């Protein structure tokens, strides 16, 4: 029995989870590797070769590390629970005119729960992942903060993880910059892994064509929503489109028509199959409502709490004031923010610490 305890490491076959497993092994933990099969290429189709965390190559890469270091490795099939929840939600959200973030849902409802369930079965005290985030216990409250490498920080996608799950979680690479992790991989003998390109697509949309995915998933969709109307801010019809689910807030390219000037999707109305187009300034909002909250640093928010709020993964964040109203938060930004998309995650920060987050329900402008 290891003095450090047993840890179940989620191993995707990528560099971050591989280095995490090796680091914990070298630190004296009893490591058990686990690779989760969340989807399969045959069931979703697409035009791109199967890649990423669920491909056979990635599974074999994860297993090879376990063989090299002499620890156990298991593959678990969670395609059914993943598909039922994450993929169905992804489709439902687009059909509701919103823009989902499946990675957040997967972390919150699938991966951590699946890991904890297997950790209990294998008597593991801890679970570990290769996320670039840091975690500490502050007076009994588990607080996530940004990874040291802000360019790779993944705290945004972890806002929904529960205190129960965080109490047993370890993020080994969170205190390192990515180049250091790559060098560690080379030093460990995993040169090909260090040079492997990273994928940023949604795992079950490997060709990055979510419209094609929706059409394959809902065969009658294309016919049912064809012939919708593009309208301007005044409601004037200015063209026709392929159907509201195939557009997202802030979209400029791929509208299928030329309008003589740059225009952007500013609103989507699924009830009337209408897509509102406007200029870039029409995307600007300084307020939004956020629901389905999960607060991590505090149990409740103080009135008029200042925070930096991110409205999408690659958003730098903007200064804001938070006010909790029941089970929602009203967010007032100090400057207008572009393309706040209902369905996306809003995440609140206090310095580098994550306060919590939720799902964007709506956006608006104060004083209008």
Protein Blocks (a to p, Z undefined) as FASTA:
>chain_A
ZZkbpcddddehiaklmmmmmmmmmnopacddddddfbdfklngpjbdcedjkbmklmmm
mmmmmmmnopacddddfklmmmmmmmmmmmmmmmnopacdfklmmmmmmmmmmmmmmmmm
nopabdcdfbdcddddeehiacddddfblmlocklmmmmpcfklmmmgccfklmpcfklm
mmmmmmnopamlmmpccdfbdfklmnopaklmmmmmmmmlmmmmgoiacddfkopafbdc
fbjklpcehiaghnopaehiacddfbdcfknopacdddfklmpccbdcdehiacfkbmbd
cehiacdddfbfklgbiadddddehjaccdddfbdcehiaehiacdddehjbcfbdcddf
bdcdehZZ
